[in-house]
């Protein structure tokens, strides 16, 4: 049936900086492994323009054009049977897959593609046009959240499939359940300007209203660490900074936690929510698009005031029955919808017949 070609234009699975983006790229490569044969990572071209710079976009377009002939030749030699792309959008569109797959006459499949008409005519106009062209070229569009599906659904062409693939962990089974022996609030997020720092601002405000006995452990690092440390300074020794942790370190942090707290400002969905819930750590988050696709409903706080978030944290930390029910519900949610078996079945039920049609 041919080899699976895989490409992630925003962040390669080999990128040195840990993130949910990198983790999902790795998860998809594991999901796309078939009969022990892993997909081929076909390019490391990062088509990312953070600021909307026309010169940067032109240079990236030129790099893509220069790379395409070699990819076509490689695909012919290696017998690629399908091209798959993860996360093409206006800041990092897929500049390779539509052209290469058309030249090879193989299916083009996109995971978490987005359309953003409001970017047309602005500083990312050229890239948004490419992102929309990639959506139009796809035989299948797998979407992780309902928010992404709305714009995609409105522009489907004849024969295109739009398929919901819930975000997933690359695990066959749940990990050992957390057994916290202290009222620890676990926070995990990169420390950088924008949405991440905004979430840390909300956390600091909520902690200012949290009463009783509690501690906070913060996993993460980044250029705004000093800002986060300043926000947490009023809480003194209650707060411990763990730094950037690997998978083993995060597993240990989950095992100690009584609750996981991350507001989720503009999160696409957030892999840390799934990881925490898989360990049986109840989540407290704001009720936001994307977040609500992966967090058990009991953990979503519709009232986004600091007082309401503090009350939600207090309830989980201080009511044993609430904690037990929330922990069980979190693990059941992940078990049913967000592990590898369910994701693999969803994807390969679509890919198998699609790839057979091209033989």
JOJO-V866467 format. One record per pair of residues at least 6 apart in sequence whose C-alpha atoms are under 8 Angstrom apart, sorted by the first residue. I is the first residue (numbers start at 1). GAP is how many residues later the second one is. If there is no record, write none. Layout:
i=I gap=GAP
i=I gap=GAP
This chain:
i=1 gap=80
i=1 gap=354
i=1 gap=355
i=1 gap=358
i=2 gap=77
i=2 gap=78
i=2 gap=79
i=2 gap=80
i=3 gap=36
i=3 gap=37
i=3 gap=75
i=3 gap=76
i=3 gap=77
i=3 gap=78
i=3 gap=79
i=4 gap=28
i=4 gap=34
i=4 gap=35
i=4 gap=36
i=4 gap=76
i=4 gap=77
i=4 gap=78
i=4 gap=79
i=4 gap=80
i=5 gap=34
i=5 gap=35
i=5 gap=36
i=5 gap=37
i=5 gap=75
i=5 gap=76
i=5 gap=77
i=5 gap=78
i=5 gap=79
i=6 gap=23
i=6 gap=33
i=6 gap=34
i=6 gap=35
i=6 gap=36
i=6 gap=77
i=6 gap=78
i=6 gap=79
i=6 gap=80
i=7 gap=34
i=7 gap=35
i=7 gap=36
i=7 gap=37
i=7 gap=76
i=7 gap=77
i=7 gap=78
i=7 gap=79
i=7 gap=90
i=8 gap=17
i=8 gap=36
i=8 gap=38
i=8 gap=77
i=8 gap=78
i=8 gap=79
i=8 gap=80
i=9 gap=35
i=9 gap=36
i=9 gap=37
i=9 gap=38
i=9 gap=39
i=9 gap=76
i=9 gap=77
i=9 gap=78
i=9 gap=79
i=9 gap=83
i=9 gap=84
i=9 gap=85
i=10 gap=36
i=10 gap=37
i=10 gap=38
i=10 gap=77
i=10 gap=78
i=10 gap=82
i=10 gap=83
i=11 gap=10
i=11 gap=11
i=11 gap=14
i=11 gap=35
i=12 gap=10
i=12 gap=13
i=12 gap=32
i=12 gap=34
i=13 gap=9
i=13 gap=10
i=13 gap=12
i=13 gap=13
i=14 gap=8
i=15 gap=7
i=19 gap=171
i=20 gap=250
i=20 gap=251
i=20 gap=252
i=23 gap=248
i=24 gap=247
i=25 gap=61
i=27 gap=141
i=27 gap=142
i=27 gap=143
i=29 gap=9
i=29 gap=10
i=30 gap=8
i=30 gap=140
i=31 gap=139
i=31 gap=309
i=31 gap=312
i=31 gap=313
i=32 gap=6
i=32 gap=7
i=32 gap=312
i=33 gap=6
i=42 gap=29
i=45 gap=19
i=46 gap=46
i=47 gap=10
i=47 gap=13
i=47 gap=44
i=47 gap=45
i=47 gap=46
i=47 gap=47
i=47 gap=48
i=48 gap=43
i=48 gap=44
i=48 gap=45
i=49 gap=7
i=49 gap=8
i=49 gap=42
i=49 gap=43
i=50 gap=41
i=52 gap=39
i=52 gap=71
i=52 gap=72
i=53 gap=70
i=53 gap=71
i=54 gap=69
i=54 gap=70
i=54 gap=72
i=57 gap=69
i=57 gap=70
i=61 gap=34
i=64 gap=31
i=64 gap=32
i=65 gap=31
i=68 gap=28
i=68 gap=31
i=68 gap=32
i=71 gap=29
i=72 gap=28
i=72 gap=31
i=72 gap=32
i=75 gap=29
i=76 gap=28
i=80 gap=26
i=81 gap=25
i=81 gap=26
i=81 gap=274
i=81 gap=277
i=82 gap=19
i=82 gap=24
i=82 gap=25
i=82 gap=26
i=82 gap=27
i=82 gap=273
i=83 gap=14
i=83 gap=18
i=83 gap=23
i=83 gap=24
i=83 gap=25
i=83 gap=26
i=84 gap=13
i=84 gap=24
i=84 gap=25
i=84 gap=26
i=84 gap=27
i=85 gap=9
i=85 gap=12
i=85 gap=24
i=85 gap=25
i=85 gap=26
i=86 gap=24
i=86 gap=25
i=86 gap=26
i=86 gap=27
i=87 gap=6
i=87 gap=23
i=87 gap=24
i=87 gap=25
i=87 gap=26
i=87 gap=27
i=88 gap=6
i=88 gap=22
i=88 gap=23
i=88 gap=24
i=88 gap=25
i=88 gap=26
i=88 gap=43
i=88 gap=46
i=89 gap=24
i=89 gap=25
i=89 gap=26
i=89 gap=38
i=89 gap=39
i=89 gap=42
i=90 gap=24
i=90 gap=25
i=90 gap=26
i=90 gap=29
i=90 gap=34
i=90 gap=37
i=90 gap=38
i=90 gap=39
i=90 gap=40
i=90 gap=41
i=91 gap=33
i=91 gap=36
i=91 gap=37
i=92 gap=35
i=92 gap=39
i=93 gap=34
i=93 gap=35
i=93 gap=37
i=93 gap=38
i=93 gap=41
i=94 gap=36
i=94 gap=37
i=94 gap=40
i=95 gap=35
i=95 gap=39
i=97 gap=11
i=97 gap=37
i=98 gap=10
i=98 gap=36
i=98 gap=39
i=98 gap=40
i=101 gap=6
i=101 gap=7
i=105 gap=253
i=106 gap=249
i=106 gap=252
i=107 gap=31
i=107 gap=32
i=107 gap=247
i=107 gap=248
i=107 gap=251
i=108 gap=29
i=108 gap=30
i=108 gap=31
i=108 gap=32
i=109 gap=29
i=109 gap=30
i=109 gap=31
i=109 gap=32
i=109 gap=33
i=110 gap=25
i=110 gap=28
i=110 gap=30
i=110 gap=31
i=110 gap=32
i=111 gap=30
i=111 gap=31
i=111 gap=32
i=111 gap=33
i=112 gap=29
i=112 gap=30
i=112 gap=31
i=112 gap=32
i=112 gap=36
i=113 gap=18
i=113 gap=22
i=113 gap=28
i=113 gap=29
i=113 gap=30
i=113 gap=35
i=114 gap=17
i=114 gap=18
i=114 gap=21
i=114 gap=34
i=114 gap=37
i=114 gap=38
i=115 gap=13
i=115 gap=16
i=115 gap=17
i=115 gap=20
i=115 gap=36
i=115 gap=37
i=116 gap=12
i=116 gap=35
i=117 gap=11
i=119 gap=6
i=119 gap=9
i=120 gap=6
i=120 gap=8
i=120 gap=9
i=135 gap=6
i=135 gap=17
i=136 gap=20
i=136 gap=21
i=138 gap=22
i=139 gap=20
i=139 gap=21
i=139 gap=22
i=140 gap=20
i=140 gap=21
i=140 gap=22
i=140 gap=23
i=141 gap=19
i=141 gap=20
i=141 gap=21
i=141 gap=22
i=142 gap=20
i=142 gap=21
i=142 gap=22
i=142 gap=23
i=143 gap=6
i=143 gap=19
i=143 gap=20
i=143 gap=21
i=143 gap=22
i=143 gap=23
i=144 gap=20
i=144 gap=21
i=144 gap=22
i=144 gap=23
i=145 gap=19
i=145 gap=21
i=145 gap=123
i=145 gap=124
i=145 gap=145
i=145 gap=148
i=146 gap=144
i=146 gap=147
i=147 gap=142
i=147 gap=143
i=149 gap=13
i=152 gap=10
i=153 gap=9
i=156 gap=6
i=165 gap=178
i=165 gap=181
i=165 gap=182
i=166 gap=127
i=166 gap=128
i=166 gap=171
i=166 gap=172
i=166 gap=177
i=167 gap=102
i=167 gap=104
i=167 gap=127
i=167 gap=171
i=168 gap=103
i=168 gap=106
i=168 gap=169
i=168 gap=170
i=168 gap=171
i=168 gap=172
i=168 gap=175
i=169 gap=102
i=169 gap=105
i=169 gap=106
i=169 gap=169
i=169 gap=170
i=169 gap=171
i=170 gap=169
i=170 gap=170
i=171 gap=168
i=171 gap=169
i=172 gap=167
i=172 gap=168
i=172 gap=169
i=173 gap=162
i=173 gap=166
i=174 gap=104
i=174 gap=105
i=174 gap=157
i=174 gap=161
i=175 gap=103
i=175 gap=104
i=176 gap=103
i=177 gap=78
i=177 gap=101
i=177 gap=102
i=177 gap=103
i=178 gap=76
i=178 gap=77
i=178 gap=78
i=178 gap=79
i=178 gap=101
i=178 gap=102
i=178 gap=103
i=179 gap=76
i=179 gap=77
i=179 gap=78
i=180 gap=75
i=180 gap=76
i=180 gap=77
i=180 gap=78
i=181 gap=75
i=182 gap=32
i=182 gap=33
i=182 gap=74
i=182 gap=75
i=182 gap=76
i=183 gap=30
i=183 gap=31
i=183 gap=32
i=183 gap=74
i=183 gap=75
i=183 gap=134
i=184 gap=30
i=184 gap=31
i=184 gap=32
i=184 gap=33
i=184 gap=72
i=184 gap=73
i=184 gap=74
i=184 gap=75
i=184 gap=133
i=185 gap=29
i=185 gap=30
i=185 gap=31
i=185 gap=32
i=185 gap=72
i=185 gap=73
i=185 gap=74
i=185 gap=75
i=185 gap=76
i=186 gap=30
i=186 gap=31
i=186 gap=32
i=186 gap=33
i=186 gap=67
i=186 gap=68
i=186 gap=71
i=186 gap=72
i=186 gap=73
i=186 gap=74
i=186 gap=75
i=187 gap=29
i=187 gap=30
i=187 gap=31
i=187 gap=32
i=187 gap=73
i=187 gap=74
i=187 gap=75
i=188 gap=30
i=188 gap=31
i=188 gap=32
i=188 gap=73
i=188 gap=74
i=188 gap=84
i=189 gap=7
i=189 gap=29
i=189 gap=30
i=189 gap=31
i=189 gap=32
i=189 gap=73
i=190 gap=6
i=190 gap=30
i=190 gap=31
i=190 gap=32
i=191 gap=6
i=191 gap=29
i=191 gap=30
i=191 gap=31
i=191 gap=32
i=191 gap=33
i=191 gap=34
i=191 gap=37
i=192 gap=30
i=192 gap=31
i=192 gap=32
i=192 gap=33
i=193 gap=31
i=195 gap=70
i=195 gap=71
i=196 gap=69
i=197 gap=27
i=197 gap=31
i=198 gap=67
i=199 gap=63
i=199 gap=64
i=199 gap=65
i=199 gap=66
i=200 gap=28
i=200 gap=31
i=201 gap=27
i=201 gap=30
i=202 gap=61
i=202 gap=104
i=203 gap=58
i=203 gap=59
i=203 gap=60
i=204 gap=27
i=204 gap=28
i=205 gap=101
i=206 gap=99
i=206 gap=100
i=206 gap=101
i=206 gap=103
i=206 gap=104
i=207 gap=99
i=207 gap=103
i=209 gap=97
i=209 gap=98
i=209 gap=101
i=210 gap=97
i=210 gap=100
i=210 gap=101
i=210 gap=103
i=210 gap=104
i=211 gap=103
i=212 gap=102
i=214 gap=24
i=215 gap=23
i=215 gap=24
i=215 gap=25
i=216 gap=22
i=216 gap=23
i=216 gap=24
i=217 gap=22
i=217 gap=23
i=217 gap=24
i=217 gap=25
i=218 gap=21
i=218 gap=22
i=218 gap=23
i=218 gap=24
i=218 gap=25
i=219 gap=22
i=219 gap=23
i=219 gap=24
i=219 gap=25
i=219 gap=26
i=219 gap=31
i=220 gap=21
i=220 gap=22
i=220 gap=23
i=220 gap=24
i=220 gap=25
i=221 gap=22
i=221 gap=23
i=232 gap=7
i=254 gap=22
i=254 gap=25
i=254 gap=27
i=255 gap=24
i=257 gap=24
i=258 gap=23
i=258 gap=24
i=258 gap=58
i=258 gap=59
i=258 gap=65
i=259 gap=22
i=259 gap=23
i=259 gap=24
i=259 gap=25
i=259 gap=54
i=259 gap=57
i=259 gap=58
i=260 gap=13
i=260 gap=16
i=260 gap=21
i=260 gap=22
i=260 gap=23
i=260 gap=24
i=261 gap=22
i=261 gap=23
i=261 gap=24
i=261 gap=52
i=262 gap=21
i=262 gap=22
i=262 gap=23
i=262 gap=24
i=263 gap=21
i=263 gap=22
i=263 gap=23
i=264 gap=6
i=264 gap=21
i=264 gap=22
i=264 gap=24
i=264 gap=27
i=265 gap=23
i=266 gap=22
i=266 gap=23
i=266 gap=24
i=267 gap=23
i=267 gap=24
i=268 gap=21
i=268 gap=22
i=268 gap=23
i=269 gap=20
i=269 gap=21
i=269 gap=22
i=269 gap=23
i=269 gap=24
i=269 gap=25
i=270 gap=20
i=270 gap=21
i=270 gap=24
i=273 gap=10
i=273 gap=21
i=273 gap=22
i=274 gap=20
i=274 gap=21
i=274 gap=60
i=274 gap=64
i=276 gap=6
i=276 gap=7
i=277 gap=6
i=277 gap=18
i=277 gap=50
i=277 gap=53
i=277 gap=54
i=277 gap=57
i=278 gap=52
i=278 gap=53
i=278 gap=56
i=278 gap=57
i=279 gap=52
i=280 gap=46
i=280 gap=47
i=280 gap=48
i=280 gap=50
i=280 gap=51
i=281 gap=45
i=281 gap=46
i=281 gap=49
i=282 gap=17
i=282 gap=34
i=282 gap=41
i=282 gap=44
i=282 gap=45
i=282 gap=48
i=283 gap=12
i=283 gap=13
i=283 gap=16
i=283 gap=17
i=284 gap=15
i=284 gap=16
i=284 gap=17
i=284 gap=25
i=284 gap=28
i=284 gap=29
i=285 gap=6
i=285 gap=14
i=285 gap=15
i=285 gap=16
i=285 gap=24
i=286 gap=14
i=286 gap=15
i=286 gap=16
i=286 gap=17
i=286 gap=18
i=286 gap=23
i=287 gap=13
i=287 gap=14
i=287 gap=15
i=292 gap=8
i=295 gap=35
i=296 gap=33
i=296 gap=34
i=296 gap=37
i=298 gap=28
i=299 gap=13
i=301 gap=7
i=301 gap=8
i=301 gap=11
i=303 gap=6
i=315 gap=7
i=315 gap=8
i=316 gap=6
i=316 gap=7
i=316 gap=10
i=317 gap=6
i=336 gap=6
i=337 gap=6
